[in-house]
Amino acid sequence: MRRRDAAVKRIIAIAFLAAACATAPRGGGNLSIAITPNPIVAKQIKGTVFEFPFDVVVRETGGAAVEINRVTADVFAFGSINVANETYDAARIHAMGHPTTIPANGEIHLHFAERHEVPDERLFHGVRAELRIDAKDERGAAITATTSVGVTH
């Protein structure tokens, strides 16, 4: 009888533990990034000046609100030669009319349309951009998400 009582108590303890784990707080924030169009299509404005319009969808996928601190874009030609770099801090993103707070399991859309001089159109061959987002979740944990996209004209 005592063995059966002990076994029942263990089963009840395991059931309570499983229930507690199922209702425990979710993990920290996590981000995913999607860029459209992919590849980014440069539009010639005048002479050697091109505009690079693209949209970034940033999704929070970890179940915790996230605050974006910075978005950085590095452009590489011929594989690894860094030909451009642009950084947008939270204030600059706000000035563009975009939010920097992503609710848990939510998303935001950011539009960019930078203009740059491209002195030689041959530079468009083998061009890629790397986008990095630095953020913090609601618990203060640092989050970094990166993606790469081609660039053409």
Beta strands, then each sheet from edge to edge (+ up, - down):
strand 1: 31-36
strand 2: 40-41
strand 3: 43-46
strand 4: 49-60
strand 5: 66-77
strand 6: 81-89
strand 7: 101-102
strand 8: 107-117
strand 9: 127-137
strand 10: 142-152
sheet 1: 1+ 4- 3+
sheet 2: 1+ 4- 8+
sheet 3: 2+ 10+ 9- 5+ 6-
sheet 4: 2+ 10+ 9- 5+ 7-
end
